[in-house]
Amino acid sequence: MLEVKDKFGDARKTEITYLDDEVKIKDLIKEEDVVITISHLGYIKRTSATEYRSQRRGGRGVMGGKTREEDWIEHIFVASTHHTMLFFTEQGRCYWLNVYEIPEGEKTGKGRAIQNLIQIPPDDKVRAIIDVKDLKDEAFVNSHNIVLCTKKELLRKQHWKISVVQDNQV
């Protein structure tokens, strides 16, 4: 082998590159409707919408979720696996997470802590959540605003300006 290496070995002639626009992870994810539940203590999960069914007249009902005794389901969203969720915190930060990145859980499971998924500091808490179909859709971004209000009654209308500051933070 060393003889072959000495006789034919030389520097690499081809360049290996990653083309960002060729294949995206989102293209490999099946687009389907999911139910996203977020509890008061900050646990989040996604469940396929097909696991839920409408109750018929006179039906007994089925348990839709299970939490700890001191916790309860605070937010419920129906979104596509190709959507993006925006999380606004008490300290005025906005984090994003693709819906397909939210851990899948059973209808009665509690889910995972949001702080473990998007690296929110321990002294911060999610206060508002928005489901967005496509952050790269300029027509949508240009036609919508965000209104924020603070404890000191400061009201601020913010035009969408989406730019990634660091992983999952806009």
C-alpha positions in Angstrom: 0.0 0.0 0.0 2.8 2.4 0.8 4.3 1.8 -2.7 1.0 2.6 -4.3 0.7 5.7 -2.2 4.2 6.9 -3.1 3.7 6.2 -6.8 0.1 7.5 -7.3 -0.6 9.6 -4.2 -1.1 13.4 -4.6 -3.3 16.2 -3.3 -7.1 16.0 -3.7 -8.2 17.3 -7.1 -11.9 17.6 -6.3 -13.6 20.0 -3.9 -16.4 18.7 -1.6 -19.0 21.5 -0.9 -22.4 21.6 0.6 -25.0 23.3 -1.5 -27.6 24.8 0.8 -30.3 25.2 -1.9 -30.2 21.6 -3.2 -31.9 19.5 -0.5 -33.4 21.0 2.7 -34.4 19.0 5.7 -37.9 20.5 5.4 -38.2 18.9 1.9 -37.7 15.4 3.5 -40.4 16.0 6.2 -43.9 14.9 5.3 -46.3 17.9 5.5 -49.2 17.1 7.7 -51.4 18.8 10.3 -50.3 18.4 13.9 -51.6 19.6 17.2 -49.1 21.5 19.3 -49.8 21.7 23.1 -47.9 23.9 25.5 -48.5 23.6 29.2 -48.4 26.3 31.9 -45.1 25.0 33.2 -43.6 25.1 29.7 -43.8 21.6 28.3 -44.4 21.3 24.6 -45.2 18.4 22.2 -46.7 17.8 18.8 -49.2 15.1 18.1 -50.6 14.1 14.7 -54.0 15.6 14.2 -55.3 12.1 13.1 -55.0 11.0 16.8 -57.8 13.4 17.6 -61.4 12.8 16.5 -64.5 14.9 16.9 -67.0 13.8 19.5 -70.4 12.8 18.3 -73.6 13.8 19.9 -74.1 12.2 23.3 -70.5 10.9 23.3 -68.5 10.2 26.5 -65.4 12.1 25.5 -61.8 11.0 25.5 -58.9 12.4 27.5 -57.1 14.8 25.3 -54.0 15.4 27.4 -52.4 14.6 30.8 -50.3 16.8 32.9 -49.0 17.1 36.4 -51.4 18.1 39.1 -50.0 21.7 39.3 -49.8 22.0 35.5 -52.4 22.4 32.8 -52.6 22.8 29.0 -52.4 26.6 28.3 -51.9 26.8 24.5 -53.2 24.6 21.7 -52.2 25.2 18.1 -53.1 23.3 14.9 -50.2 23.8 12.5 -48.4 22.1 9.6 -45.1 20.3 10.1 -43.7 22.9 7.7 -44.7 25.9 9.8 -42.5 27.9 12.2 -43.4 28.8 15.8 -42.2 32.1 17.3 -41.7 32.3 21.0 -41.7 35.7 22.7 -40.2 35.9 26.2 -40.5 38.2 29.2 -37.1 39.8 28.5 -38.2 40.8 25.0 -36.4 38.1 23.0 -37.9 36.1 20.2 -36.9 32.5 19.5 -38.1 30.3 16.6 -38.5 26.6 16.1 -39.6 24.6 13.1 -42.8 22.6 14.0 -41.1 19.4 12.8 -38.4 20.0 15.4 -40.9 19.9 18.2 -40.7 16.5 19.8 -43.5 14.2 18.9 -45.5 12.8 21.9 -48.6 10.8 22.6 -51.9 12.6 23.2 -51.6 11.9 26.9 -47.8 12.6 27.2 -46.5 15.7 28.9 -43.9 16.6 26.3 -40.5 18.3 26.8 -39.5 21.5 28.4 -39.4 24.4 25.9 -36.2 25.8 27.7 -34.3 22.6 26.6 -35.3 23.0 23.0 -34.6 26.7 22.3 -32.0 27.5 25.1 -33.9 30.2 26.9 -32.0 31.5 30.0 -33.3 30.1 33.3 -34.6 33.5 34.5 -36.7 34.1 31.3 -40.1 32.6 30.4 -42.1 32.3 27.2 -45.1 34.7 27.3 -46.5 34.6 23.7 -46.4 32.2 20.8 -47.2 32.8 17.2 -47.6 30.2 14.4 -46.2 31.4 11.1 -46.6 29.6 7.8 -43.4 30.9 6.2 -40.9 33.4 7.5 -39.4 33.8 4.1 -42.8 34.9 2.6 -42.1 38.7 2.0 -45.8 39.5 1.3 -46.8 38.0 4.7 -43.9 39.7 6.6 -44.6 43.1 5.0 -48.3 43.0 5.7 -48.1 42.1 9.4 -46.9 43.8 12.5 -46.2 42.8 16.1 -47.6 44.8 19.0 -45.7 44.5 22.3 -46.8 46.0 25.7 -44.7 46.2 28.8 -45.6 46.3 32.5 -44.9 50.1 32.5 -47.6 50.5 29.8 -45.1 51.1 27.0 -46.9 50.0 23.8 -44.7 49.4 20.8 -45.7 48.4 17.3 -42.9 46.5 15.6 -42.7 45.8 11.9 -41.5 42.3 11.2 -37.7 42.3 10.8 -36.6 38.8 10.7 -33.0 38.1 10.9 -31.2 35.3 12.7 -29.1 36.5 15.6 -28.0 33.1 16.7 -29.4 29.6 16.5 -33.2 29.7 16.9 -33.2 33.4 18.0 -34.6 36.2 15.7 
